[in-house]
């Protein structure tokens, strides 16, 4: 996600919640709560609840949206919501859908792969220089002013593609051996990454595996 100083691999393992600064017209109370008996009691209840429900949570297979890594990110929270019961299962899944929809924009690397896919067309090989030249044809596009520092360079192209195990080779589309790429090098990345993963139906699970226990102990 643009603006977050983390790799795409790390971000894909995160649940991202955008926290907006308050408007000048908004009034909020300062939080200066000191650790007191109320927090001690709350921590004790949470610890007891986690101990009581650890085995159940470990074995839980909650139903919900998404596939693969995004699903894994949310499964424990869905399991906790199912244990809490009431309206929590539905609210947890609605929150997941809203937050994940907000970050549906493809990453920089995926946008580059999509652009290269279109540039290659039916050609079997292209030089790095030709790819970069094609990327910057649209002078208003992101590659023409890559990261606000001018046209994307062959080195920057190579760095981005290296993350997908795609490295420069010697190609000779015009009979001269130059640094470039074969379309076959992109076959796996194109097939696996340039597709919209189908999300599972939004199942509103209301079942509760075990009553919520947050009583004093």
N, C-alpha and C positions, 0 to 999 in steps of 0.2 A: 504494500500500500504506500502510495506516495506520501512523503513527509515523515515516515517512520524509519529510523536509522537501524534497520534490521534486514537481514537477508530474507528473500522470499521463502526459503526453506524454514526459517525460524518463524516467520509470520504465519505460515500455514499451520503451525502447531499452537497458535494463540487464539484466544477469544478477544476481539478488539472492541472496546467500548469507548466511543468518542465522548470526552468530557468538554463541554463548551464553557468558555469564560462567561461569567454573568454580565448581563447588560447593566449600564449605569442606572437604569430605572428599576432594576431588580434589587430587592432587599433580602438578605439572608442572615441568619444568626451566626455569630462566630462560634466555632467549635473549640472550646477550651476545657473540655471535660477531663478531669483528672481521674486516674485509676482509683476507684472506690469500691465499696462493697457490692454495688450493683454490677460492676464489671466482673468482679470476682465470682459472683453467683452465676452470671451468664457464661463465663468460661467453664465453670464447673458443670453446668448443664450441657454445654456443647461437647465437652470431653466425654461425659457419661453417655450422651446420645451416640457419639461416634463409636464408642466401645460396644454399646449394645447392638449397633446396626452394621458393624464392619463386615461381618460374614455375609449378611444379606446384600450389602452394596457390592461386595466383591463378586458375587454370583449373578448380579442383576444384568439383564439384557433388555434395557428399555427400548421401546419402539419410538421412532421419530423420523425427522427429515434427514436428507443428505446421505452421502456415501463416504466411504474411505476415511481420510484423515479428519475432515470436518466433523463427521459423525463421531469419531473417537474423541474429539475435543469436547463434545457436549454430553457424551453418554453418562458420565458420573453425575453431572448436574441434573440430567433428566432422572436418573435413578434416585437422587436425593429428593427431587420434586415428587416423584411417585410415592416415596415413603411418607412424605409430608401430607399427601392427599389433598382433599378439598379442591380448590381451584388452581393449586400449584402446578400439576402436570400440564394443564392447558396453557398457563401463563409462561412456563419455562420453554415450551415449544414455540410459542408465539414470539418470545424474545429472541430465541435462536434464529428463527426465520427472518426477523427484522434486522438483526445485527449482521447476519451473513449476506443478506441481500445488499446491504450498504457497501460491502467490499467485493462485489461481483466484478468490478473493473479488472481486466487482465493486467498482470504485472508487466513491467518494462520488458523483461525477457520474452514473455509470451507475445507481446505486441511486435517485437522484432521478428520472432519466428513467423508470425502471421504475414508480416510485410515481405519477408524473404520468400515465403511460400508463393505469394502472388508474383514476385519478381522473377523467380525461376521459371514458372510456367512449365513448358515441356523441355527446357534446356537441361542437359546432363551435367554441365559444369559452368561455373562463372568465376572470374577473378574477384579478389577482394575489392579491387578498385572499381570494377563494374557494379558490384553490389552496392557499395557506398554511393556511387554516382546515381544509381537508380533510387536509392533511399531518399536522397535530397532533392529529387526532381520537384516534389511538392515543397515549395519554399516556405509554406506556412505550417508544415508538419513538424513533429517533434524531432525527427532525425536531421532536419536542416538546421536546427538550433539545439543540438543535443545537450541537455542539461544546462541550457542557456550559455553555452560556450562555443557555439559555432557548429558547422557540419560534423557529423559523426565520422571518425577516422577509422582507418583499417585496424589500428591497434585496439580502439574501443570496441569495434565490431568483434574482434577476436576474443576479447576479454568476456563480453556478454555471451558469446556462443560457447566458450569453454565450460561454462556452468552446465551445459547440456551435453558435455563430452563430444563436442564438435570442434575440431581443431583444423587449422589451415593445412592444406595439402598443395602439392605442385600440380597445377592444371595448365593445359595448353589449348584453350578453345580456338586460338588463332595461330597455332603452331609455335608459340613462344611460351616456355614454361615460366609461370608466374604463381605467386601465392593466391590461393583461392579455395573453392569448395566444390565438391561433387554433390549433386542432388541426392544421391544415395546416402550421404552422411546424415541427411536430415530426415530420412524415412521414419525412423523410430520416434523422433521428437514430434514430427508432424502428425503421425498416427495417434500418439498417446496424449499429446498436449493441446492440439488444435481442435478440440471437440468440447462441447458443452456437456459436462457430466449430468446425467439425468438424475434429478432428485427424487427421492421416494415420496409417496403421498404424505401429506401432512396429517399424520394420525394423531387425533386428540385422545390421548390415553388417560382414562380416569381411574383405572384400577390402582389399588394400593397394596403393595406387597406386605406391609407391616405397619401398624399404627405408629404415628409419630410420638416419640417420648422425649419431652423436654421438661419434665417435672423436676422439682428440687430434689437433690440427693446429697 
